[in-house]
Amino acid sequence: METHFNKMIPENMPYYEHDTEGSDDMPAHLKSIVIGSSVSIPVTNGMLNMGTWQGIYLCEHRNYGGPRKIVITIIGEE
Protein backbone atom coordinates (compact mmCIF):
# COMPACT_ATOMS: atom_id res chain seq x y z
CA MET A 1 0.00 0.00 0.00
CA GLU A 2 2.79 2.41 0.86
CA THR A 3 4.46 1.95 -2.53
CA HIS A 4 1.20 2.66 -4.34
CA PHE A 5 0.43 5.81 -2.33
CA ASN A 6 3.99 7.10 -2.76
CA LYS A 7 3.61 6.79 -6.55
CA MET A 8 0.10 8.21 -6.54
CA ILE A 9 1.02 11.16 -4.27
CA PRO A 10 4.78 11.76 -4.58
CA GLU A 11 6.96 14.16 -2.61
CA ASN A 12 8.60 17.32 -3.99
CA MET A 13 5.94 18.25 -6.52
CA PRO A 14 6.51 21.81 -7.74
CA TYR A 15 2.88 22.84 -7.17
CA TYR A 16 2.94 22.02 -3.42
CA GLU A 17 2.79 25.32 -1.53
CA HIS A 18 2.84 23.85 1.98
CA ASP A 19 6.37 22.48 2.35
CA THR A 20 7.99 24.31 5.27
CA GLU A 21 7.70 21.20 7.49
CA GLY A 22 9.49 18.97 4.99
CA SER A 23 8.98 17.42 1.60
CA ASP A 24 6.80 14.66 3.11
CA ASP A 25 4.34 17.00 4.85
CA MET A 26 2.01 17.99 2.00
CA PRO A 27 1.88 14.45 0.59
CA ALA A 28 1.00 13.22 4.10
CA HIS A 29 -1.99 15.58 4.21
CA LEU A 30 -3.17 14.43 0.80
CA LYS A 31 -2.77 10.74 1.67
CA SER A 32 -4.77 11.19 4.86
CA ILE A 33 -7.56 12.83 2.85
CA VAL A 34 -7.64 9.89 0.42
CA ILE A 35 -7.60 7.20 3.15
CA GLY A 36 -9.63 9.03 5.80
CA SER A 37 -9.05 9.37 9.50
CA SER A 38 -11.76 7.22 11.03
CA VAL A 39 -13.44 3.88 10.57
CA SER A 40 -16.58 2.16 11.87
CA ILE A 41 -16.10 -1.46 12.84
CA PRO A 42 -19.06 -3.69 13.67
CA VAL A 43 -18.85 -5.66 16.90
CA THR A 44 -21.21 -8.58 17.46
CA ASN A 45 -21.35 -10.47 20.76
CA GLY A 46 -18.13 -8.78 21.89
CA MET A 47 -16.16 -9.82 18.77
CA LEU A 48 -15.04 -7.85 15.73
CA ASN A 49 -17.52 -8.68 12.98
CA MET A 50 -15.30 -8.48 9.93
CA GLY A 51 -15.01 -10.64 6.84
CA THR A 52 -12.20 -13.07 6.15
CA TRP A 53 -10.17 -10.64 4.02
CA GLN A 54 -11.02 -7.44 5.88
CA GLY A 55 -8.46 -5.73 8.06
CA ILE A 56 -7.69 -2.51 9.90
CA TYR A 57 -4.66 -0.60 8.65
CA LEU A 58 -2.90 2.14 10.59
CA CYS A 59 -0.78 4.30 8.28
CA GLU A 60 1.95 6.82 9.06
CA HIS A 61 2.35 9.10 6.06
CA ARG A 62 5.29 11.12 7.34
CA ASN A 63 8.78 9.70 6.81
CA TYR A 64 9.63 10.34 10.47
CA GLY A 65 6.28 10.81 12.17
CA GLY A 66 6.00 11.67 15.84
CA PRO A 67 3.96 9.98 18.53
CA ARG A 68 0.31 9.28 17.69
CA LYS A 69 -2.78 8.51 19.77
CA ILE A 70 -5.61 6.17 18.92
CA VAL A 71 -9.08 7.05 20.18
CA ILE A 72 -11.67 4.28 20.38
CA THR A 73 -15.32 5.19 20.93
CA ILE A 74 -17.79 2.37 21.46
CA ILE A 75 -21.41 3.10 20.72
CA GLY A 76 -24.17 0.58 21.32
CA GLU A 77 -25.94 -1.52 23.86
CA GLU A 78 -24.71 -4.19 26.21
PyMOL Python script that loads the backbone (N, CA, C, O; Angstrom):
from pymol import cmd

cmd.read_pdbstr("""\
ATOM      1  N   MET A   1       0.825  -1.187   0.000  1.00  0.00           N
ATOM      2  CA  MET A   1       0.000   0.000   0.000  1.00  0.00           C
ATOM      3  C   MET A   1       0.874   1.257   0.000  1.00  0.00           C
ATOM      4  O   MET A   1       0.583   2.226  -0.702  1.00  0.00           O
ATOM      5  N   GLU A   2       1.935   1.229   0.788  1.00  0.00           N
ATOM      6  CA  GLU A   2       2.792   2.413   0.856  1.00  0.00           C
ATOM      7  C   GLU A   2       3.405   2.744  -0.502  1.00  0.00           C
ATOM      8  O   GLU A   2       3.467   3.909  -0.894  1.00  0.00           O
ATOM      9  N   THR A   3       3.854   1.721  -1.213  1.00  0.00           N
ATOM     10  CA  THR A   3       4.457   1.947  -2.533  1.00  0.00           C
ATOM     11  C   THR A   3       3.454   2.584  -3.487  1.00  0.00           C
ATOM     12  O   THR A   3       3.796   3.503  -4.231  1.00  0.00           O
ATOM     13  N   HIS A   4       2.229   2.100  -3.464  1.00  0.00           N
ATOM     14  CA  HIS A   4       1.195   2.660  -4.338  1.00  0.00           C
ATOM     15  C   HIS A   4       0.934   4.126  -4.000  1.00  0.00           C
ATOM     16  O   HIS A   4       0.917   4.973  -4.893  1.00  0.00           O
ATOM     17  N   PHE A   5       0.728   4.432  -2.713  1.00  0.00           N
ATOM     18  CA  PHE A   5       0.429   5.808  -2.333  1.00  0.00           C
ATOM     19  C   PHE A   5       1.602   6.744  -2.606  1.00  0.00           C
ATOM     20  O   PHE A   5       1.391   7.909  -2.945  1.00  0.00           O
ATOM     21  N   ASN A   6       2.828   6.259  -2.465  1.00  0.00           N
ATOM     22  CA  ASN A   6       3.988   7.105  -2.763  1.00  0.00           C
ATOM     23  C   ASN A   6       4.086   7.416  -4.259  1.00  0.00           C
ATOM     24  O   ASN A   6       4.576   8.482  -4.631  1.00  0.00           O
ATOM     25  N   LYS A   7       3.631   6.510  -5.114  1.00  0.00           N
ATOM     26  CA  LYS A   7       3.610   6.788  -6.552  1.00  0.00           C
ATOM     27  C   LYS A   7       2.422   7.674  -6.911  1.00  0.00           C
ATOM     28  O   LYS A   7       2.528   8.548  -7.771  1.00  0.00           O
ATOM     29  N   MET A   8       1.303   7.446  -6.254  1.00  0.00           N
ATOM     30  CA  MET A   8       0.100   8.211  -6.537  1.00  0.00           C
ATOM     31  C   MET A   8       0.221   9.661  -6.044  1.00  0.00           C
ATOM     32  O   MET A   8      -0.252  10.590  -6.698  1.00  0.00           O
ATOM     33  N   ILE A   9       0.862   9.838  -4.883  1.00  0.00           N
ATOM     34  CA  ILE A   9       1.023  11.157  -4.268  1.00  0.00           C
ATOM     35  C   ILE A   9       2.499  11.317  -3.889  1.00  0.00           C
ATOM     36  O   ILE A   9       2.864  11.098  -2.733  1.00  0.00           O
ATOM     37  N   PRO A  10       3.343  11.694  -4.840  1.00  0.00           N
ATOM     38  CA  PRO A  10       4.777  11.765  -4.582  1.00  0.00           C
ATOM     39  C   PRO A  10       5.190  13.019  -3.800  1.00  0.00           C
ATOM     40  O   PRO A  10       4.425  13.976  -3.692  1.00  0.00           O
ATOM     41  N   GLU A  11       6.383  12.994  -3.273  1.00  0.00           N
ATOM     42  CA  GLU A  11       6.959  14.159  -2.608  1.00  0.00           C
ATOM     43  C   GLU A  11       7.552  15.101  -3.645  1.00  0.00           C
ATOM     44  O   GLU A  11       7.728  14.737  -4.808  1.00  0.00           O
ATOM     45  N   ASN A  12       7.858  16.320  -3.205  1.00  0.00           N
ATOM     46  CA  ASN A  12       8.596  17.317  -3.993  1.00  0.00           C
ATOM     47  C   ASN A  12       7.928  17.735  -5.294  1.00  0.00           C
ATOM     48  O   ASN A  12       8.612  18.022  -6.276  1.00  0.00           O
ATOM     49  N   MET A  13       6.606  17.772  -5.312  1.00  0.00           N
ATOM     50  CA  MET A  13       5.938  18.249  -6.519  1.00  0.00           C
ATOM     51  C   MET A  13       6.019  19.778  -6.542  1.00  0.00           C
ATOM     52  O   MET A  13       5.829  20.413  -5.505  1.00  0.00           O
ATOM     53  N   PRO A  14       6.291  20.369  -7.682  1.00  0.00           N
ATOM     54  CA  PRO A  14       6.511  21.814  -7.740  1.00  0.00           C
ATOM     55  C   PRO A  14       5.283  22.648  -7.384  1.00  0.00           C
ATOM     56  O   PRO A  14       5.426  23.817  -7.025  1.00  0.00           O
ATOM     57  N   TYR A  15       4.092  22.083  -7.472  1.00  0.00           N
ATOM     58  CA  TYR A  15       2.876  22.840  -7.167  1.00  0.00           C
ATOM     59  C   TYR A  15       2.488  22.779  -5.689  1.00  0.00           C
ATOM     60  O   TYR A  15       1.515  23.421  -5.296  1.00  0.00           O
ATOM     61  N   TYR A  16       3.219  22.027  -4.855  1.00  0.00           N
ATOM     62  CA  TYR A  16       2.939  22.020  -3.418  1.00  0.00           C
ATOM     63  C   TYR A  16       3.379  23.357  -2.827  1.00  0.00           C
ATOM     64  O   TYR A  16       4.534  23.755  -2.977  1.00  0.00           O
ATOM     65  N   GLU A  17       2.470  24.039  -2.166  1.00  0.00           N
ATOM     66  CA  GLU A  17       2.794  25.317  -1.534  1.00  0.00           C
ATOM     67  C   GLU A  17       3.124  25.145  -0.055  1.00  0.00           C
ATOM     68  O   GLU A  17       3.827  25.975   0.520  1.00  0.00           O
ATOM     69  N   HIS A  18       2.638  24.102   0.551  1.00  0.00           N
ATOM     70  CA  HIS A  18       2.838  23.852   1.983  1.00  0.00           C
ATOM     71  C   HIS A  18       3.984  22.859   2.141  1.00  0.00           C
ATOM     72  O   HIS A  18       3.764  21.648   2.148  1.00  0.00           O
ATOM     73  N   ASP A  19       5.211  23.376   2.269  1.00  0.00           N
ATOM     74  CA  ASP A  19       6.368  22.480   2.348  1.00  0.00           C
ATOM     75  C   ASP A  19       7.393  22.899   3.405  1.00  0.00           C
ATOM     76  O   ASP A  19       8.508  22.377   3.426  1.00  0.00           O
ATOM     77  N   THR A  20       7.026  23.826   4.270  1.00  0.00           N
ATOM     78  CA  THR A  20       7.989  24.309   5.267  1.00  0.00           C
ATOM     79  C   THR A  20       8.312  23.250   6.333  1.00  0.00           C
ATOM     80  O   THR A  20       9.337  23.350   7.007  1.00  0.00           O
ATOM     81  N   GLU A  21       7.459  22.253   6.488  1.00  0.00           N
ATOM     82  CA  GLU A  21       7.702  21.202   7.489  1.00  0.00           C
ATOM     83  C   GLU A  21       8.393  19.987   6.884  1.00  0.00           C
ATOM     84  O   GLU A  21       8.555  18.970   7.559  1.00  0.00           O
ATOM     85  N   GLY A  22       8.799  20.076   5.637  1.00  0.00           N
ATOM     86  CA  GLY A  22       9.493  18.973   4.994  1.00  0.00           C
ATOM     87  C   GLY A  22       8.788  18.531   3.734  1.00  0.00           C
ATOM     88  O   GLY A  22       7.606  18.810   3.531  1.00  0.00           O
ATOM     89  N   SER A  23       9.528  17.837   2.891  1.00  0.00           N
ATOM     90  CA  SER A  23       8.977  17.417   1.597  1.00  0.00           C
ATOM     91  C   SER A  23       7.901  16.344   1.728  1.00  0.00           C
ATOM     92  O   SER A  23       7.154  16.096   0.782  1.00  0.00           O
ATOM     93  N   ASP A  24       7.816  15.703   2.904  1.00  0.00           N
ATOM     94  CA  ASP A  24       6.803  14.657   3.106  1.00  0.00           C
ATOM     95  C   ASP A  24       5.524  15.181   3.737  1.00  0.00           C
ATOM     96  O   ASP A  24       4.562  14.429   3.893  1.00  0.00           O
ATOM     97  N   ASP A  25       5.495  16.478   4.109  1.00  0.00           N
ATOM     98  CA  ASP A  25       4.341  17.002   4.850  1.00  0.00           C
ATOM     99  C   ASP A  25       3.095  17.137   3.987  1.00  0.00           C
ATOM    100  O   ASP A  25       2.041  16.615   4.350  1.00  0.00           O
ATOM    101  N   MET A  26       3.188  17.818   2.865  1.00  0.00           N
ATOM    102  CA  MET A  26       2.012  17.995   2.003  1.00  0.00           C
ATOM    103  C   MET A  26       1.511  16.660   1.474  1.00  0.00           C
ATOM    104  O   MET A  26       0.302  16.429   1.497  1.00  0.00           O
ATOM    105  N   PRO A  27       2.382  15.763   0.997  1.00  0.00           N
ATOM    106  CA  PRO A  27       1.876  14.453   0.585  1.00  0.00           C
ATOM    107  C   PRO A  27       1.175  13.712   1.725  1.00  0.00           C
ATOM    108  O   PRO A  27       0.208  12.988   1.484  1.00  0.00           O
ATOM    109  N   ALA A  28       1.647  13.881   2.960  1.00  0.00           N
ATOM    110  CA  ALA A  28       1.002  13.225   4.100  1.00  0.00           C
ATOM    111  C   ALA A  28      -0.425  13.726   4.284  1.00  0.00           C
ATOM    112  O   ALA A  28      -1.327  12.941   4.576  1.00  0.00           O
ATOM    113  N   HIS A  29      -0.633  15.030   4.115  1.00  0.00           N
ATOM    114  CA  HIS A  29      -1.988  15.582   4.215  1.00  0.00           C
ATOM    115  C   HIS A  29      -2.884  15.003   3.119  1.00  0.00           C
ATOM    116  O   HIS A  29      -4.019  14.604   3.381  1.00  0.00           O
ATOM    117  N   LEU A  30      -2.372  14.962   1.912  1.00  0.00           N
ATOM    118  CA  LEU A  30      -3.167  14.434   0.798  1.00  0.00           C
ATOM    119  C   LEU A  30      -3.496  12.960   0.985  1.00  0.00           C
ATOM    120  O   LEU A  30      -4.621  12.537   0.716  1.00  0.00           O
ATOM    121  N   LYS A  31      -2.528  12.175   1.442  1.00  0.00           N
ATOM    122  CA  LYS A  31      -2.767  10.743   1.669  1.00  0.00           C
ATOM    123  C   LYS A  31      -3.811  10.530   2.752  1.00  0.00           C
ATOM    124  O   LYS A  31      -4.639   9.626   2.646  1.00  0.00           O
ATOM    125  N   SER A  32      -3.778  11.357   3.797  1.00  0.00           N
ATOM    126  CA  SER A  32      -4.770  11.186   4.864  1.00  0.00           C
ATOM    127  C   SER A  32      -6.169  11.561   4.381  1.00  0.00           C
ATOM    128  O   SER A  32      -7.159  11.013   4.866  1.00  0.00           O
ATOM    129  N   ILE A  33      -6.258  12.494   3.426  1.00  0.00           N
ATOM    130  CA  ILE A  33      -7.563  12.830   2.850  1.00  0.00           C
ATOM    131  C   ILE A  33      -8.092  11.655   2.038  1.00  0.00           C
ATOM    132  O   ILE A  33      -9.277  11.331   2.115  1.00  0.00           O
ATOM    133  N   VAL A  34      -7.229  11.020   1.267  1.00  0.00           N
ATOM    134  CA  VAL A  34      -7.644   9.893   0.425  1.00  0.00           C
ATOM    135  C   VAL A  34      -8.084   8.704   1.282  1.00  0.00           C
ATOM    136  O   VAL A  34      -9.116   8.093   1.006  1.00  0.00           O
ATOM    137  N   ILE A  35      -7.315   8.375   2.312  1.00  0.00           N
ATOM    138  CA  ILE A  35      -7.599   7.204   3.145  1.00  0.00           C
ATOM    139  C   ILE A  35      -8.677   7.492   4.184  1.00  0.00           C
ATOM    140  O   ILE A  35      -9.496   6.621   4.475  1.00  0.00           O
ATOM    141  N   GLY A  36      -8.689   8.687   4.743  1.00  0.00           N
ATOM    142  CA  GLY A  36      -9.629   9.030   5.798  1.00  0.00           C
ATOM    143  C   GLY A  36      -8.980   8.861   7.165  1.00  0.00           C
ATOM    144  O   GLY A  36      -7.912   8.264   7.298  1.00  0.00           O
ATOM    145  N   SER A  37      -9.644   9.394   8.165  1.00  0.00           N
ATOM    146  CA  SER A  37      -9.053   9.369   9.501  1.00  0.00           C
ATOM    147  C   SER A  37      -9.898   8.634  10.530  1.00  0.00           C
ATOM    148  O   SER A  37      -9.586   8.660  11.721  1.00  0.00           O
ATOM    149  N   SER A  38     -10.955   7.985  10.088  1.00  0.00           N
ATOM    150  CA  SER A  38     -11.764   7.222  11.034  1.00  0.00           C
ATOM    151  C   SER A  38     -12.391   6.031  10.326  1.00  0.00           C
ATOM    152  O   SER A  38     -12.468   5.981   9.099  1.00  0.00           O
ATOM    153  N   VAL A  39     -12.832   5.083  11.126  1.00  0.00           N
ATOM    154  CA  VAL A  39     -13.444   3.881  10.573  1.00  0.00           C
ATOM    155  C   VAL A  39     -14.495   3.375  11.563  1.00  0.00           C
ATOM    156  O   VAL A  39     -14.328   3.498  12.776  1.00  0.00           O
ATOM    157  N   SER A  40     -15.562   2.813  11.039  1.00  0.00           N
ATOM    158  CA  SER A  40     -16.578   2.162  11.869  1.00  0.00           C
ATOM    159  C   SER A  40     -16.402   0.657  11.727  1.00  0.00           C
ATOM    160  O   SER A  40     -16.334   0.130  10.617  1.00  0.00           O
ATOM    161  N   ILE A  41     -16.331  -0.016  12.846  1.00  0.00           N
ATOM    162  CA  ILE A  41     -16.101  -1.459  12.844  1.00  0.00           C
ATOM    163  C   ILE A  41     -17.237  -2.127  13.604  1.00  0.00           C
ATOM    164  O   ILE A  41     -17.444  -1.833  14.782  1.00  0.00           O
ATOM    165  N   PRO A  42     -17.971  -3.012  12.961  1.00  0.00           N
ATOM    166  CA  PRO A  42     -19.058  -3.687  13.673  1.00  0.00           C
ATOM    167  C   PRO A  42     -18.520  -4.692  14.693  1.00  0.00           C
ATOM    168  O   PRO A  42     -17.560  -5.422  14.441  1.00  0.00           O
ATOM    169  N   VAL A  43     -19.174  -4.697  15.847  1.00  0.00           N
ATOM    170  CA  VAL A  43     -18.849  -5.661  16.903  1.00  0.00           C
ATOM    171  C   VAL A  43     -20.132  -6.414  17.219  1.00  0.00           C
ATOM    172  O   VAL A  43     -21.165  -5.805  17.500  1.00  0.00           O
ATOM    173  N   THR A  44     -20.063  -7.745  17.172  1.00  0.00           N
ATOM    174  CA  THR A  44     -21.213  -8.583  17.460  1.00  0.00           C
ATOM    175  C   THR A  44     -20.840  -9.569  18.556  1.00  0.00           C
ATOM    176  O   THR A  44     -19.857 -10.300  18.434  1.00  0.00           O
ATOM    177  N   ASN A  45     -21.615  -9.588  19.611  1.00  0.00           N
ATOM    178  CA  ASN A  45     -21.354 -10.469  20.758  1.00  0.00           C
ATOM    179  C   ASN A  45     -19.925 -10.312  21.291  1.00  0.00           C
ATOM    180  O   ASN A  45     -19.273 -11.294  21.644  1.00  0.00           O
ATOM    181  N   GLY A  46     -19.451  -9.065  21.342  1.00  0.00           N
ATOM    182  CA  GLY A  46     -18.132  -8.779  21.892  1.00  0.00           C
ATOM    183  C   GLY A  46     -16.967  -9.099  20.976  1.00  0.00           C
ATOM    184  O   GLY A  46     -15.818  -9.016  21.408  1.00  0.00           O
ATOM    185  N   MET A  47     -17.221  -9.464  19.721  1.00  0.00           N
ATOM    186  CA  MET A  47     -16.157  -9.824  18.774  1.00  0.00           C
ATOM    187  C   MET A  47     -16.233  -8.906  17.554  1.00  0.00           C
ATOM    188  O   MET A  47     -17.315  -8.486  17.142  1.00  0.00           O
ATOM    189  N   LEU A  48     -15.046  -8.599  16.976  1.00  0.00           N
ATOM    190  CA  LEU A  48     -15.042  -7.847  15.728  1.00  0.00           C
ATOM    191  C   LEU A  48     -15.797  -8.651  14.677  1.00  0.00           C
ATOM    192  O   LEU A  48     -15.554  -9.846  14.513  1.00  0.00           O
ATOM    193  N   ASN A  49     -16.700  -8.008  13.974  1.00  0.00           N
ATOM    194  CA  ASN A  49     -17.520  -8.680  12.976  1.00  0.00           C
ATOM    195  C   ASN A  49     -17.043  -8.254  11.595  1.00  0.00           C
ATOM    196  O   ASN A  49     -17.678  -7.451  10.910  1.00  0.00           O
ATOM    197  N   MET A  50     -15.899  -8.822  11.209  1.00  0.00           N
ATOM    198  CA  MET A  50     -15.296  -8.479   9.929  1.00  0.00           C
ATOM    199  C   MET A  50     -15.168  -9.733   9.079  1.00  0.00           C
ATOM    200  O   MET A  50     -15.101 -10.851   9.591  1.00  0.00           O
ATOM    201  N   GLY A  51     -15.136  -9.519   7.758  1.00  0.00           N
ATOM    202  CA  GLY A  51     -15.005 -10.635   6.838  1.00  0.00           C
ATOM    203  C   GLY A  51     -13.610 -11.234   6.851  1.00  0.00           C
ATOM    204  O   GLY A  51     -12.693 -10.687   7.463  1.00  0.00           O
ATOM    205  N   THR A  52     -13.462 -12.335   6.187  1.00  0.00           N
ATOM    206  CA  THR A  52     -12.200 -13.070   6.148  1.00  0.00           C
ATOM    207  C   THR A  52     -11.051 -12.212   5.660  1.00  0.00           C
ATOM    208  O   THR A  52      -9.958 -12.284   6.223  1.00  0.00           O
ATOM    209  N   TRP A  53     -11.258 -11.403   4.634  1.00  0.00           N
ATOM    210  CA  TRP A  53     -10.174 -10.640   4.017  1.00  0.00           C
ATOM    211  C   TRP A  53     -10.181  -9.175   4.430  1.00  0.00           C
ATOM    212  O   TRP A  53      -9.447  -8.371   3.855  1.00  0.00           O
ATOM    213  N   GLN A  54     -10.990  -8.818   5.407  1.00  0.00           N
ATOM    214  CA  GLN A  54     -11.016  -7.438   5.877  1.00  0.00           C
ATOM    215  C   GLN A  54      -9.962  -7.242   6.960  1.00  0.00           C
ATOM    216  O   GLN A  54      -9.626  -8.170   7.696  1.00  0.00           O
ATOM    217  N   GLY A  55      -9.454  -6.039   7.045  1.00  0.00           N
ATOM    218  CA  GLY A  55      -8.457  -5.726   8.064  1.00  0.00           C
ATOM    219  C   GLY A  55      -8.516  -4.255   8.421  1.00  0.00           C
ATOM    220  O   GLY A  55      -9.198  -3.471   7.760  1.00  0.00           O
ATOM    221  N   ILE A  56      -7.808  -3.890   9.453  1.00  0.00           N
ATOM    222  CA  ILE A  56      -7.692  -2.508   9.900  1.00  0.00           C
ATOM    223  C   ILE A  56      -6.236  -2.108   9.697  1.00  0.00           C
ATOM    224  O   ILE A  56      -5.333  -2.750  10.233  1.00  0.00           O
ATOM    225  N   TYR A  57      -6.011  -1.066   8.936  1.00  0.00           N
ATOM    226  CA  TYR A  57      -4.656  -0.604   8.654  1.00  0.00           C
ATOM    227  C   TYR A  57      -4.420   0.745   9.312  1.00  0.00           C
ATOM    228  O   TYR A  57      -5.229   1.662   9.166  1.00  0.00           O
ATOM    229  N   LEU A  58      -3.326   0.867  10.028  1.00  0.00           N
ATOM    230  CA  LEU A  58      -2.896   2.145  10.586  1.00  0.00           C
ATOM    231  C   LEU A  58      -1.717   2.616   9.748  1.00  0.00           C
ATOM    232  O   LEU A  58      -0.732   1.893   9.598  1.00  0.00           O
ATOM    233  N   CYS A  59      -1.810   3.813   9.208  1.00  0.00           N
ATOM    234  CA  CYS A  59      -0.781   4.304   8.285  1.00  0.00           C
ATOM    235  C   CYS A  59      -0.122   5.558   8.838  1.00  0.00           C
ATOM    236  O   CYS A  59      -0.802   6.463   9.321  1.00  0.00           O
ATOM    237  N   GLU A  60       1.181   5.608   8.767  1.00  0.00           N
ATOM    238  CA  GLU A  60       1.948   6.821   9.063  1.00  0.00           C
ATOM    239  C   GLU A  60       2.442   7.354   7.731  1.00  0.00           C
ATOM    240  O   GLU A  60       3.209   6.684   7.039  1.00  0.00           O
ATOM    241  N   HIS A  61       2.011   8.551   7.366  1.00  0.00           N
ATOM    242  CA  HIS A  61       2.345   9.102   6.060  1.00  0.00           C
ATOM    243  C   HIS A  61       3.591   9.977   6.076  1.00  0.00           C
ATOM    244  O   HIS A  61       4.129  10.312   5.020  1.00  0.00           O
ATOM    245  N   ARG A  62       4.053  10.349   7.262  1.00  0.00           N
ATOM    246  CA  ARG A  62       5.293  11.122   7.344  1.00  0.00           C
ATOM    247  C   ARG A  62       6.465  10.151   7.359  1.00  0.00           C
ATOM    248  O   ARG A  62       6.341   9.039   7.872  1.00  0.00           O
ATOM    249  N   ASN A  63       7.595  10.558   6.807  1.00  0.00           N
ATOM    250  CA  ASN A  63       8.783   9.701   6.811  1.00  0.00           C
ATOM    251  C   ASN A  63       9.287   9.446   8.229  1.00  0.00           C
ATOM    252  O   ASN A  63       9.747   8.348   8.544  1.00  0.00           O
ATOM    253  N   TYR A  64       9.196  10.464   9.076  1.00  0.00           N
ATOM    254  CA  TYR A  64       9.628  10.336  10.469  1.00  0.00           C
ATOM    255  C   TYR A  64       8.558  10.945  11.361  1.00  0.00           C
ATOM    256  O   TYR A  64       8.773  11.979  11.993  1.00  0.00           O
ATOM    257  N   GLY A  65       7.410  10.296  11.403  1.00  0.00           N
ATOM    258  CA  GLY A  65       6.282  10.810  12.169  1.00  0.00           C
ATOM    259  C   GLY A  65       6.533  10.755  13.667  1.00  0.00           C
ATOM    260  O   GLY A  65       7.304   9.926  14.150  1.00  0.00           O
ATOM    261  N   GLY A  66       5.883  11.634  14.385  1.00  0.00           N
ATOM    262  CA  GLY A  66       6.002  11.671  15.837  1.00  0.00           C
ATOM    263  C   GLY A  66       5.025  10.724  16.495  1.00  0.00           C
ATOM    264  O   GLY A  66       4.404   9.894  15.830  1.00  0.00           O
ATOM    265  N   PRO A  67       4.890  10.851  17.805  1.00  0.00           N
ATOM    266  CA  PRO A  67       3.955   9.980  18.531  1.00  0.00           C
ATOM    267  C   PRO A  67       2.510  10.241  18.095  1.00  0.00           C
ATOM    268  O   PRO A  67       2.135  11.373  17.788  1.00  0.00           O
ATOM    269  N   ARG A  68       1.722   9.193  18.076  1.00  0.00           N
ATOM    270  CA  ARG A  68       0.310   9.280  17.686  1.00  0.00           C
ATOM    271  C   ARG A  68      -0.549   8.683  18.793  1.00  0.00           C
ATOM    272  O   ARG A  68      -0.069   7.889  19.601  1.00  0.00           O
ATOM    273  N   LYS A  69      -1.811   9.066  18.824  1.00  0.00           N
ATOM    274  CA  LYS A  69      -2.779   8.512  19.768  1.00  0.00           C
ATOM    275  C   LYS A  69      -3.912   7.886  18.976  1.00  0.00           C
ATOM    276  O   LYS A  69      -4.284   8.370  17.907  1.00  0.00           O
ATOM    277  N   ILE A  70      -4.446   6.815  19.510  1.00  0.00           N
ATOM    278  CA  ILE A  70      -5.613   6.170  18.923  1.00  0.00           C
ATOM    279  C   ILE A  70      -6.773   6.363  19.891  1.00  0.00           C
ATOM    280  O   ILE A  70      -6.654   6.073  21.082  1.00  0.00           O
ATOM    281  N   VAL A  71      -7.882   6.848  19.377  1.00  0.00           N
ATOM    282  CA  VAL A  71      -9.084   7.053  20.182  1.00  0.00           C
ATOM    283  C   VAL A  71     -10.119   6.038  19.732  1.00  0.00           C
ATOM    284  O   VAL A  71     -10.435   5.947  18.546  1.00  0.00           O
ATOM    285  N   ILE A  72     -10.638   5.287  20.669  1.00  0.00           N
ATOM    286  CA  ILE A  72     -11.669   4.279  20.378  1.00  0.00           C
ATOM    287  C   ILE A  72     -12.935   4.690  21.113  1.00  0.00           C
ATOM    288  O   ILE A  72     -12.931   4.863  22.332  1.00  0.00           O
ATOM    289  N   THR A  73     -14.018   4.843  20.362  1.00  0.00           N
ATOM    290  CA  THR A  73     -15.321   5.191  20.929  1.00  0.00           C
ATOM    291  C   THR A  73     -16.265   4.039  20.618  1.00  0.00           C
ATOM    292  O   THR A  73     -16.445   3.674  19.456  1.00  0.00           O
ATOM    293  N   ILE A  74     -16.860   3.475  21.642  1.00  0.00           N
ATOM    294  CA  ILE A  74     -17.790   2.368  21.461  1.00  0.00           C
ATOM    295  C   ILE A  74     -19.203   2.881  21.671  1.00  0.00           C
ATOM    296  O   ILE A  74     -19.526   3.461  22.708  1.00  0.00           O
ATOM    297  N   ILE A  75     -20.033   2.657  20.672  1.00  0.00           N
ATOM    298  CA  ILE A  75     -21.413   3.098  20.720  1.00  0.00           C
ATOM    299  C   ILE A  75     -22.309   1.872  20.573  1.00  0.00           C
ATOM    300  O   ILE A  75     -22.117   1.072  19.657  1.00  0.00           O
ATOM    301  N   GLY A  76     -23.261   1.721  21.444  1.00  0.00           N
ATOM    302  CA  GLY A  76     -24.172   0.579  21.323  1.00  0.00           C
ATOM    303  C   GLY A  76     -24.767   0.197  22.644  1.00  0.00           C
ATOM    304  O   GLY A  76     -24.751   0.960  23.610  1.00  0.00           O
ATOM    305  N   GLU A  77     -25.287  -0.992  22.665  1.00  0.00           N
ATOM    306  CA  GLU A  77     -25.936  -1.516  23.856  1.00  0.00           C
ATOM    307  C   GLU A  77     -25.206  -2.752  24.347  1.00  0.00           C
ATOM    308  O   GLU A  77     -24.555  -3.464  23.583  1.00  0.00           O
ATOM    309  N   GLU A  78     -25.331  -2.981  25.621  1.00  0.00           N
ATOM    310  CA  GLU A  78     -24.713  -4.185  26.207  1.00  0.00           C
ATOM    311  C   GLU A  78     -25.636  -5.360  26.111  1.00  0.00           C
ATOM    312  O   GLU A  78     -25.288  -6.455  26.551  1.00  0.00           O
TER     313      GLU A  78
END
""", "prot")
cmd.dss("prot")
cmd.show_as("cartoon", "prot")
cmd.util.cbc("prot")
cmd.orient("prot")
